[in-house]
Amino acid sequence: MSIEFNVPQFYQRITAIHQHFVSRRAQVYENAAALFISRDKVSEDAPYLKSSISHLYLFGYELPDTLLLLSQAGVLSILSTAKKVSYLQQLVDGRPDGAKVEVVLYTKTKEDKNAANFSRLVEATSLSPSDKIACITKEGPHTTEGGHTTPNSVCDLWQQHLKAPPLSLEFVDLAPGLSAVMAIKDKVEQDLMKKAAVLTKKVFKHFRTTMEDAIEEEKPITHEALATICDEAIGDPAKLGLKIPSTDVESAYFPIIQSGGEYDLKVSATSSAKNMSHDVIIASIGARYQSYCGTISRTYLVDPCKKITKVYDVLVQLQAHVLEQMVPGKTLGSAYLAAKSFLETENGGEHKDLVNHLPKNLGFAIGLDFRDPNHVLNGKSSALFREGMCFNITVGFQNVELTEDDRSNVSSKSALKKMKNFSLLIGDTVRIKTSEDGGGVDVLTQLAKHQDDISYTINEPSNDSNESGNDSDVSDIKDGEAPGGSSGRKSSRLKEINKDNDALAESAADREDKQENLIRRRNEKRLQEIAKKNRKGGKDEEDEIEELESYKNTESYPDTVLPNQVKVDMINECVLVPINGNPVPFHISTIKNVVQPDPDKATYLRLNFHSGGGTLGKDVPENIAKLIQRHNPFATFVKEMTFRSLDKNNLTQAYRQIMELRKRVKLKQQKEDEESNLVEQTKLKRTKEGRVPRLQDLTMRPQLSGRKTTGSLESHVNGLRFRSLKSELIDIMYDNIAHCIYQPCKQELSVILHFNLRNAIMIGRKKYDNIQFYTEVIEASEQVDASRRSMYDPDEYDEENRQLMLRKKLNEAFKSFAKKVETVAQNNNFSLEFDIPYRDLGFNGTPNKEMVFIQPTLNCLVNLTESPFFCCVLDKVDHVHFERVSFSSKTYDIVLVNTDFTKQPWRVDMVQNTTKDAIQEWLTDMDLPYTEGPMNLNWKQIMATIVEDDRFYMDTEEDDVTPKEAGWEFLRMQEGEEGSGDDDGDESDFSIEEGEESSSEEDNDDSDASSFATESEEDSDFDGDEELEEGGMDWEEMEAEAKADDKKRAREAQEQDGRASNKKRR
């Protein structure tokens, strides 16, 4: 078997050890002259020996009978057998340039028991008599398998050589220094820790399912048997749904299962041979992946009383508080003291009696070493939290008293009735994030621990309990219980729902982690693209300004030009006007508009020109706008000219010619703009030999002429040719096809072949980059007979069968043609592959003005059935943002930002909330970053701002010091912005993932709680309606008021008429 070492990683890690040794030699290593790591035979009974862990850290393997000696000068001497030396030669040959550590190999000799080698090692390290040397003192001079000594081992002889005269060296402990270096995990180690945590979670879920089955079926099982089942599951990852080699996994320790009032919260506890009791069940499980450890602990409550649930809630809050204290730079001891302070002061010291039940430590550093004794969270630890460290944070309460009054409302059939004390334990593997990851603490073992997810009610509460006791237990009754029903188990937590919620929480947490990495990688990628573009330099074509020149000199004027007449040169696109008797030409593009006022005795013609000093309109030609901008600071502009003539013919004719010329120039410019970025297509090479794949009776969109274009599609050597029934031709080259899609007819009305082009082609007078060919299976509109047909009409059955057969036939024909096109393209060295939309991932939305069904493909997001098509190429999407995301809205909008910021984003509006998780999961799989927010944004303004921002993807301002959000991170919804109202705030205070888990845990609330919430919502709506009624009038009141006003006006009119008649009489 050949062994391959990761040479760069080895030098990186041995350099870290050497640098720490040199810089902290006085403080940590007691001024040792050198350090050595001796490893005798491999011991399976002691997997966490510091020497074994050191070998795994450096080499990735354990090398028995090997001695490592590192000097201050950076010389690493390795003494081992000849075979191992041959393997280790890789380290010498692959030494990187600039490495500060040099590896020197020595081969063991049997003749002199390595005396010569020892002398050379002492000389190479420059050891002097009475020097100090650092080694792993706790492993002793004879670290052997099963406790047996091996006095003739190379490591043992080496230690004897150092202790004997004339050297007589003093040994000091190396373990604290190694722990300090290995506690900070690099990126490779952090990734392995995450995988170990995933493995541990899978095993724990397997335990939970087995435990629930035992409780459900009331089947007796011992703690030891249950632990054995979990231990065997670790050895067989396939049972857990993990596709990893079984050689990469093993137990970190034998699982610890406890219940029945006998608890030990130490990591050295064991599972007893007693049967599992259905009361308070504590489980701790640890697993190793490629020698890296992960561990998790949970407590499950069966028929819990009020005191147990209350203490458990305090425990969950306490763990969250401890995680908040894990700030780089703080001591480990401060976290333990903060936990004690939390219990003493929280809620006015209500829980201060629980301080006496805290264990002596709240966790320890974890990694290759399951329990690092130099990094333990106790009150005396002076070690500091550092970025990249991983810990097992385990908080619990040991032997809390349970009085008879506390158990009064517990069913007499419950095992909890006999308990006099109980213990609780919660533990997770966590990682202190680096500043690059946003800081904070990342809980790697995300598993539900909310009370609703760990509580079971299997026995009805006792009827002789007091009223308050009954009220307190109402919230513990789960869905499906029937209070007052028959005895026995009333309900159980639905395992399927729990599994789904756990899967959602885990999936959301994984998505969040991936999205953070995606956004960071996307920012880095875009910065590299911008830097590469800036290095190329060059002047953009869009910035080029073309000066106007219609005539080189006056001799080039048309012959028909007269000194005092307005003439229009249609060829040179100029208007020549008389100024002081001289014809002066003005290009037609400089004229803003032309007006011919109503004539009096004479005829008038007014020319208005584009000029500076004001806002230019949208219809100003681009080149004229740039010219005005260039000359505006120092030039004088002619704003308008008015001409008068007694002969109306000349000015009227000039007016008509100018209007015609403006129209021609505008059409010409539009055509040039349409064809500006057109790429000249290669000519189609028709297949001359063999049979040409052909698909007939197709309809093309967009149409070539008329309302509908029908014809046939053929596959040739280098492209496709569509020939209509009117003999019109359209050629599509293989090398111009970016994506081709075959959409079978399942629930649609047609079978479709769709082509998304790299470069647009002209069809008629317009450019198109999406072309489609389809055949309708069912007419979009059918004539419905006025007469009512029977549901058993045999003609209707025949019609339905005919449509089914036609659908199947057309699907097969289109699929067969697509395969033939792929074959022809491949045979001619073109890469072409048809995508099929994933209907299962589809959703309804409004990309244009109509609600349509949108489906993703491998490379696009499309709707091909309705016109205009919606075809969003994923490679052109820079970022995806979800708008109007809130609990009060049933729909949201999706904005897909184009990589070209000068173009407006794609939009899909009115998407149902139920599809959000599936869409976000798909986007994550496609490596597309996304954010979400509660409001609609002004994307036109945002894109205009981003185009001008050269530091958009950078995380600092122009001073390179002031931090800012890089890229699209400013769109990320902050925690709590949605106003979710989660009660489980203690879990959402320290990590995004925990917040997501708590929100998923809220979904498991019982039906009573949801009904109460519904009532409160209805009440709030009712109150709002009352306020509206107080502020306005209904229709009846408004009609009554209108009638009263009419009567009042009628009386006033009668009174006025009466007064008028009285005046006449007088």
Order of alpha helices (4+ residues) and beta strands (2+ residues): alpha-beta-alpha-beta-beta-alpha-beta-alpha-beta-alpha-beta-alpha-alpha-alpha-beta-beta-beta-alpha-alpha-beta-beta-beta-beta-alpha-beta-alpha-alpha-beta-beta-beta-beta-beta-alpha-beta-alpha-beta-beta-beta-beta-beta-beta-beta-alpha-beta-beta-beta-beta-beta-beta-beta-beta-alpha-beta-alpha-alpha-alpha-alpha
